[in-house]
Amino acid sequence: MVLSIFIVMSLWLVGCNSNNENSENKEPGNEPRNELVYATAKDINDMNPHLYAGSMPAQGMVFESLVENTADGIKPLLAESWDISEDGKTYTFRLRKNVTFHDGEPFNAEAVKMNIDAILSNASKHAWIKLTTKLAETKVIDEYTVELVLSENYYPALLELSMTRPFIFLSPKDFINGQTKDGVNGYHGTGPYKLADHKTDQYATFVANESYWNGAPHLKKITAKVLPAGETTFLALQKGEVDFVFTDDRGADSIDVEAMNLLVDSGDFRIVRSEPMNTKMIVANSGRTNSPAADAAVRKAIWHSIDRETISDAIFNGTEAPADKLFSSNVNYANVDLPQRKHDVEQANQLLEDAGWIGHDIREKDGQKLIMGLYYDVNSSSQKAQAEMIQSSAKKIGIQLDLLGEESTSIANRRSTGEYDLLFNQTWGLAYDPQSTIASFTSEASYYHTTSGIPEAEELYKKIEEVMGSTDEETRKSLYKDILTIVHDEAVFIPLTTGSVTVLAPKDLEGIAFKQTQFELPFDRMHFE
């Protein structure tokens, strides 16, 4: 049984155990430690902030955006303030002065324009983020004032500017021929940490940015060490080689619930958990016409066959709650009354019978057997456990699910190409939803294949376009209700559980907090007593 301690696309383990008297992280005398070692199930990969191979928690330490999404709304970050024109098309940002990139280059309006122009020159790569299709021009007004001109009003603009990527800023010296789409010369951001050293599949070292505009962080060195998840991670925690653990953007697991409880019971660790952040789900390919997944009755039958209570209790030990719709009610615009599809094997069987799927062991219809592939992240033991449970449930209603474990990058590629029947995925998360997940319904890089086969697809896409440009709050609420109703009725997103960010940390590590995102942690706020 495995705890999926979350942060939606490698595992992060931080530190040296506080009880390890031989720890080289101890400062002379009685001073608190100021170094951490985190282990990751995967390498940090290419940290180019304008592409998507890099680890988002690592990128969040190195790079910054103009604005930040917080529990209290959008707040200043690299931009001190901004104005929005009455027609919603022009955003004027006043930048912080005396901010430099890690290589000493000044952060100014020219650097902002250069970065945004580089992002837009690779627009097809960023199709999932609709702001890239709305940005008509970036103007330098003066050294510390920049103007973004949109082709039309787009209400989520500030939200999308606050995301971990791609609208984050890299030193102009790192560009290659004025571009970033074909690689970069370095990874110099403006953030609280600098990438100091990286040996692929072994480690990456980050050092404090002592000139950071918001004050140098307490932890002076953070080392990412690549370690396998599971027993190796548990032993590293137990031995004091690692002392902080959570799952990252790629959803890999760390240790199971029993092992986590053992470490907490030792008295050396504590658990810190965020508010609900996202929804874990099975994504069905409605656009794959040769697949049973294109049949709404099959999708609804699978939905009814899944026992979410047992998944919550047996796999997550109650740390993830059963989910009955795409977004939990705490997500903005998502508190919509939708009919529940409870665990009901009899109802599942009836749906298949009525749709013409006959037989017992493996149902058939028009000579086609009811067999589908279910893809899961091979590095996520919780996904594997869920897949096995769902496979067993599906078998009881005459559906054969072939379980296929692949790397998360491979699964993401399948999602974009449409080469799948069913696969595990999750919503973008609290900070990005519902707008980002819903916007991705129209993107081939994300969920276009999931939604394109439903009868209401064109109506759905039209409503999505309307809601993103709406200036009226009541109209926006109505459109979101219609959108959520359509995808719920078609059962293309089959919810499983709601996930949170869960941290296992030593008792003497203070400042543990959460951002309004499942993809980062504010390492710069952490310190040892």
C-alpha positions in Angstrom: 0.0 0.0 0.0 1.5 3.2 -1.1 1.0 6.9 -0.2 1.0 9.1 -3.3 2.3 12.2 -1.6 1.7 14.7 -4.3 3.3 17.4 -6.4 1.1 16.5 -11.3 4.6 15.0 -14.0 10.2 12.7 -9.8 10.4 12.2 -6.1 12.1 14.8 -4.0 13.9 13.9 -0.8 15.7 16.6 1.2 18.3 16.7 3.8 20.3 14.8 6.3 18.7 13.3 9.4 18.6 15.7 12.3 19.8 12.9 14.6 22.9 12.1 12.5 25.7 13.4 14.7 28.2 12.8 11.9 26.2 14.7 9.3 28.5 16.9 7.3 25.6 19.4 7.2 26.3 20.4 10.8 27.8 23.8 11.2 30.6 24.4 13.8 29.4 24.7 17.3 25.7 24.6 17.9 24.6 26.6 14.8 21.7 25.1 12.9 22.3 23.2 9.7 22.1 25.2 6.5 22.4 22.5 3.8 19.9 19.9 2.5 20.2 16.9 0.3 17.1 15.9 -1.6 16.9 12.7 -3.6 14.9 12.4 -6.7 13.7 9.2 -8.5 14.6 11.0 -11.8 17.2 13.5 -12.9 16.3 17.2 -13.0 16.9 17.0 -16.8 17.1 20.0 -19.1 16.3 23.0 -17.0 15.5 25.3 -20.0 12.5 27.2 -18.5 10.9 27.7 -21.9 10.6 23.9 -22.5 9.1 21.1 -20.5 11.7 18.4 -19.8 13.0 19.9 -16.5 11.8 19.2 -13.0 9.4 21.9 -12.0 10.3 22.0 -8.3 13.9 22.6 -9.4 12.9 25.3 -11.9 10.9 27.0 -9.2 14.0 27.5 -7.2 16.0 29.0 -10.1 13.5 31.0 -12.2 10.8 33.6 -11.5 7.7 35.1 -13.2 6.3 38.6 -13.3 3.6 37.8 -10.8 2.8 35.1 -8.2 -0.4 33.3 -7.5 -1.2 33.2 -3.8 -4.0 32.1 -1.5 -5.0 35.8 -1.5 -4.9 36.2 -5.3 -2.3 37.5 -7.8 0.6 39.3 -6.1 3.8 41.1 -7.3 7.0 39.2 -8.0 9.4 40.5 -10.6 6.8 43.1 -11.4 6.1 45.6 -8.6 2.7 46.6 -10.0 0.6 46.6 -13.1 -2.4 48.2 -14.8 -5.0 46.7 -17.1 -6.7 48.8 -19.7 -10.5 49.1 -19.7 -10.9 46.8 -22.7 -8.7 44.1 -21.0 -6.2 44.0 -23.9 -3.2 45.9 -22.5 -1.2 45.0 -19.4 1.4 47.5 -18.3 4.0 46.1 -15.8 6.3 48.2 -13.7 9.4 46.0 -13.0 11.5 45.8 -9.9 14.7 47.7 -10.1 18.2 46.4 -9.1 17.3 42.8 -9.9 20.0 40.8 -11.6 20.2 37.3 -13.2 22.6 34.8 -11.6 25.3 35.7 -14.1 25.1 39.4 -13.3 23.0 40.5 -16.3 20.3 43.1 -15.4 16.7 42.2 -15.3 14.8 44.8 -17.2 12.1 45.4 -19.8 14.4 44.4 -22.6 15.1 41.0 -20.9 11.3 40.5 -20.4 10.6 41.2 -24.1 13.5 38.9 -25.2 12.1 36.1 -23.1 8.5 36.5 -24.2 9.4 36.8 -27.8 11.5 33.6 -27.6 8.5 31.8 -26.0 6.1 33.0 -28.7 8.5 32.0 -31.5 7.9 28.4 -30.4 4.2 28.9 -30.0 3.2 25.4 -31.1 5.1 23.9 -28.2 3.0 26.1 -25.8 -0.4 25.5 -27.3 -1.8 24.3 -24.0 -1.4 27.8 -22.5 -3.9 30.0 -24.3 -2.1 33.3 -23.5 0.5 32.4 -26.1 -2.3 32.6 -28.7 -3.6 36.0 -27.4 -0.3 37.9 -27.0 0.0 40.2 -30.0 3.0 42.3 -29.0 5.4 43.0 -26.2 6.5 46.6 -26.0 9.4 48.2 -24.1 8.1 51.5 -22.7 11.3 52.3 -20.7 14.0 50.5 -18.8 11.6 49.2 -16.2 8.2 49.3 -17.9 6.9 46.7 -20.3 3.5 46.5 -22.0 1.8 43.3 -23.1 -0.8 43.8 -25.8 -3.4 41.1 -26.3 -5.4 40.5 -29.4 -8.6 40.1 -27.3 -9.6 40.2 -23.7 -8.4 37.0 -21.8 -9.3 36.9 -18.2 -6.8 34.2 -17.1 -3.8 36.2 -18.4 -2.3 37.0 -15.0 -2.8 33.4 -13.8 -1.0 32.1 -16.8 1.8 34.6 -16.3 2.3 33.3 -12.8 2.8 29.6 -13.7 6.1 27.8 -13.2 6.6 27.8 -17.0 6.9 29.0 -19.7 6.6 32.7 -18.8 9.7 32.7 -16.5 12.9 34.6 -17.2 16.3 33.5 -18.3 19.4 35.6 -18.7 19.8 37.0 -22.2 23.4 35.6 -22.2 22.0 32.1 -22.1 20.1 32.5 -25.4 21.4 30.9 -28.5 21.0 33.2 -31.6 18.3 35.1 -29.7 16.2 31.9 -29.1 15.7 29.2 -26.5 13.6 26.7 -28.5 16.7 24.7 -29.7 18.6 24.8 -26.4 20.3 27.3 -24.1 23.9 28.1 -22.9 23.0 28.1 -19.2 20.3 28.2 -16.6 20.7 31.7 -15.0 17.4 33.0 -13.5 16.6 35.6 -10.9 15.4 33.1 -8.2 16.7 32.4 -4.7 18.9 29.5 -5.8 21.5 29.0 -8.6 22.2 25.7 -10.3 25.9 25.2 -9.4 26.6 21.6 -10.6 24.8 18.8 -12.4 25.9 15.3 -13.2 23.2 13.5 -15.1 21.4 10.7 -13.2 23.6 11.3 -10.1 23.1 14.7 -8.6 22.4 18.4 -9.0 23.6 21.1 -6.6 21.9 24.4 -6.0 23.5 27.2 -4.0 21.9 30.2 -2.4 21.7 33.4 -4.4 23.2 35.8 -1.9 22.2 38.7 -4.0 18.5 37.7 -4.2 16.3 40.7 -4.4 14.0 39.3 -1.6 16.9 38.4 0.7 19.3 35.5 0.7 17.6 32.2 1.7 18.6 30.4 5.0 19.5 27.1 3.4 22.8 27.8 1.6 23.1 24.5 -0.4 20.6 22.1 -1.7 21.8 18.9 -3.4 19.5 16.7 -5.5 20.6 13.1 -5.3 19.1 10.5 -7.7 17.8 7.6 -5.6 15.3 4.8 -6.4 11.9 5.1 -4.7 10.7 2.6 -2.2 13.1 0.6 0.1 16.1 2.6 -0.9 14.4 5.9 0.0 13.2 4.5 3.3 16.6 3.3 4.3 18.2 6.6 3.3 15.7 8.4 5.6 16.3 5.9 8.4 20.1 6.2 8.1 20.0 10.0 8.1 21.2 10.4 4.5 17.9 12.0 3.6 15.4 13.8 5.8 12.7 15.4 3.7 10.3 13.7 1.2 7.4 14.6 -1.1 6.3 13.7 -4.6 7.0 16.0 -7.4 5.4 17.2 -10.7 5.9 13.8 -12.3 3.9 12.0 -9.6 6.5 9.4 -8.5 5.9 7.9 -5.1 8.4 7.9 -2.2 7.6 5.3 0.5 4.5 3.5 1.5 2.2 4.6 4.3 3.4 1.9 6.7 7.0 3.1 6.2 6.1 6.7 6.6 4.3 5.9 9.9 7.3 4.0 11.2 9.4 7.1 10.6 6.9 9.4 12.3 6.6 6.9 15.2 10.4 7.1 15.7 9.9 10.7 16.9 12.3 12.2 14.4 9.8 13.1 11.7 6.5 14.9 11.2 4.0 15.1 8.4 2.8 18.3 6.9 -0.1 18.2 4.5 -1.5 20.9 2.2 -5.1 21.6 1.3 -6.6 19.5 -1.6 -4.7 20.4 -4.7 -5.9 18.3 -7.6 -8.0 15.4 -8.9 -6.4 12.1 -9.9 -8.3 10.5 -12.8 -8.5 8.0 -15.6 -8.6 9.8 -19.0 -10.5 8.0 -21.8 -9.8 8.6 -25.5 -13.2 9.4 -27.0 -11.6 10.3 -30.3 -10.1 6.8 -30.9 -12.8 5.4 -33.1 -11.5 1.9 -33.2 -11.4 1.7 -29.4 -14.2 0.8 -27.0 -13.1 3.9 -25.1 -15.0 5.9 -27.7 -18.3 4.4 -26.4 -19.8 6.6 -23.7 -21.5 3.5 -22.2 -18.1 1.8 -21.7 -16.7 4.9 -20.0 -19.7 5.2 -17.7 -19.5 1.5 -16.9 -15.9 1.8 -15.9 -16.8 4.8 -13.7 -19.4 2.8 -11.9 -17.1 -0.3 -11.5 -14.4 1.6 -9.5 -14.6 1.4 -5.8 -13.0 4.7 -4.8 -13.6 4.3 -1.1 -11.4 1.2 -1.1 -8.8 3.0 -3.2 -8.7 5.8 -0.7 -8.5 3.5 2.3 -6.4 0.6 1.0 -3.9 2.4 -1.2 -3.7 5.9 0.3 -4.7 5.2 3.9 -7.3 7.9 3.8 -4.8 10.6 2.8 -6.5 11.1 -0.6 -10.3 11.3 -0.6 -12.6 9.7 -3.1 -13.5 12.0 -6.0 -16.9 12.0 -7.7 -16.3 14.7 -10.4 -13.5 16.3 -12.3 -12.9 19.2 -9.9 -13.5 19.4 -6.1 -15.9 22.0 -5.0 -13.2 24.3 -3.6 -12.0 25.0 -7.1 -13.2 28.3 -8.4 -16.4 28.0 -10.6 -16.5 24.2 -10.0 -19.1 24.1 -7.2 -21.6 22.7 -9.7 -24.4 20.2 -8.9 -23.6 17.1 -11.1 -25.2 13.7 -10.8 -23.1 11.2 -8.9 -22.0 7.9 -10.4 -21.4 5.7 -7.4 -19.7 2.3 -7.2 -22.5 0.1 -8.7 -21.5 -3.1 -10.5 -25.1 -3.9 -11.4 -25.5 -0.5 -13.0 -22.3 -0.9 -14.9 -23.4 -4.3 -16.3 -26.7 -2.8 -17.3 -25.1 0.1 -19.2 -23.0 -2.4 -21.2 -25.9 -4.7 -21.9 -28.1 -1.7 -23.1 -25.2 -0.6 -25.4 -25.0 -4.0 -27.1 -21.9 -5.3 -25.4 -22.7 -9.0 -24.7 -21.0 -11.9 -23.0 -19.5 -12.6 -19.6 -15.7 -13.2 -19.5 -14.9 -10.6 -22.2 -17.9 -8.8 -23.7 -18.2 -8.3 -27.5 -20.0 -6.0 -29.8 -20.1 -6.3 -33.6 -17.2 -8.7 -33.5 -15.0 -6.4 -31.3 -13.9 -7.6 -27.9 -14.1 -5.3 -25.0 -10.3 -5.0 -24.4 -8.4 -1.8 -23.7 -5.0 -0.7 -22.6 -4.6 1.2 -19.4 -1.3 3.2 -19.2 0.2 4.1 -15.8 3.5 5.7 -14.7 6.0 2.8 -14.1 7.6 4.9 -11.4 4.4 5.3 -9.4 3.7 2.3 -7.3 0.3 3.9 -6.2 -0.8 4.1 -9.9 0.2 0.5 -10.4 -1.7 -0.6 -7.3 -4.8 1.4 -8.5 -4.4 0.0 -12.0 -4.5 -3.6 -10.6 -7.6 -2.8 -8.5 -9.4 -1.2 -11.5 -8.4 -4.1 -13.7 -9.9 -6.5 -11.3 -13.1 -4.4 -11.0 -13.4 -4.2 -14.8 -13.1 -7.9 -15.2 -16.2 -8.4 -13.1 -18.2 -6.5 -15.7 -16.7 -8.2 -18.7 -14.0 -5.7 -19.6 -10.3 -6.7 -20.1 -7.8 -4.0 -19.2 -4.3 -4.7 -20.2 -2.0 -2.8 -17.8 0.9 -1.0 -19.5 3.6 0.7 -17.3 5.7 3.4 -19.1 7.8 6.4 -18.2 5.7 9.5 -17.5 7.2 11.3 -20.5 6.1 8.4 -22.8 2.6 8.6 -21.3 2.5 12.4 -21.9 3.5 11.8 -25.5 0.7 9.2 -25.9 -1.8 11.8 -24.5 -0.7 14.3 -27.2 -0.7 11.8 -30.1 -3.8 10.0 -29.1 -2.1 6.6 -29.0 -4.0 5.3 -26.0 -7.3 3.9 -24.8 -7.1 4.8 -21.1 -4.4 6.5 -19.0 -3.7 7.9 -15.6 -3.5 11.6 -15.3 -4.5 14.5 -13.0 -5.9 18.0 -13.2 -3.5 20.9 -13.3 -4.2 21.8 -9.7 -5.7 24.4 -7.5 -3.8 27.4 -8.8 -4.5 26.6 -12.4 -8.0 25.2 -12.4 -10.5 25.2 -13.8 -9.2 27.4 -16.6 -5.9 25.6 -17.5 -7.3 22.1 -17.4 -10.4 23.2 -19.4 -8.3 25.2 -21.9 -6.3 22.0 -22.5 -9.5 20.2 -23.7 -8.9 21.9 -27.1 -5.1 21.3 -27.2 -3.6 18.3 -29.1 -0.7 18.5 -26.6 -3.1 17.7 -23.8 -6.8 16.5 -23.9 -8.0 17.1 -27.5 -8.1 13.4 -28.2 -10.0 12.9 -24.9 -12.8 15.3 -25.9 -12.8 15.3 -29.7 -15.0 12.2 -30.1 -18.0 13.3 -28.0 -21.1 14.5 -29.9 -21.0 17.9 -28.2 -17.3 18.5 -29.0 -17.9 21.6 -31.2 -20.3 23.1 -28.6 -17.8 22.4 -25.9 -14.9 24.1 -27.7 -17.1 27.1 -28.5 -18.1 27.5 -24.8 -14.4 27.2 -23.8 -13.5 30.0 -26.2 -16.3 32.1 -24.9 -15.5 31.7 -21.2 -11.8 32.5 -21.6 -12.8 35.9 -23.2 -15.7 36.7 -21.0 -15.7 39.9 -19.0 -18.9 39.2 -17.1 -18.7 37.1 -13.9 -22.2 35.6 -14.1 -21.7 34.7 -17.8 -18.5 33.0 -16.9 -20.1 31.0 -14.1 -22.8 29.9 -16.5 -20.4 28.8 -19.2 -18.2 26.9 -16.8 -21.3 25.1 -15.5 -22.2 24.1 -19.1 -18.6 22.9 -19.8 -18.4 20.8 -16.6 -21.8 19.3 -17.3 -20.8 18.2 -20.8 -17.6 16.4 -19.8 -19.3 14.9 -16.8 -22.2 13.6 -18.8 -19.8 12.1 -21.4 -17.5 10.5 -18.7 -14.3 11.2 -20.5 -12.5 12.1 -17.3 -13.1 9.4 -14.7 -12.2 10.8 -11.3 -10.5 8.6 -8.6 -9.2 10.7 -5.7 -8.4 14.2 -4.7 -4.7 14.7 -3.9 -2.7 17.0 -1.6 1.0 17.8 -1.2 2.2 15.8 1.7 5.7 16.4 3.2 7.6 14.1 5.6 10.2 16.2 7.3 12.5 16.2 10.3 11.1 17.9 13.4 13.7 20.6 13.4 13.0 21.8 9.9 10.9 24.9 10.0 9.3 27.1 7.4 7.6 24.3 5.6 4.8 25.9 3.5 2.9 25.3 0.3 2.4 27.4 -2.8 -0.9 27.6 -4.7 0.5 24.9 -6.9 1.2 21.2 -6.7 4.4 21.6 -8.7 6.7 23.6 -6.3 7.7 24.1 -2.7 9.1 27.3 -1.3 12.5 26.0 -0.3 13.8 29.5 0.3 11.5 29.8 3.3 12.8 26.6 5.0 15.4 26.6 7.8 16.6 24.5 10.7 16.1 25.5 14.3 
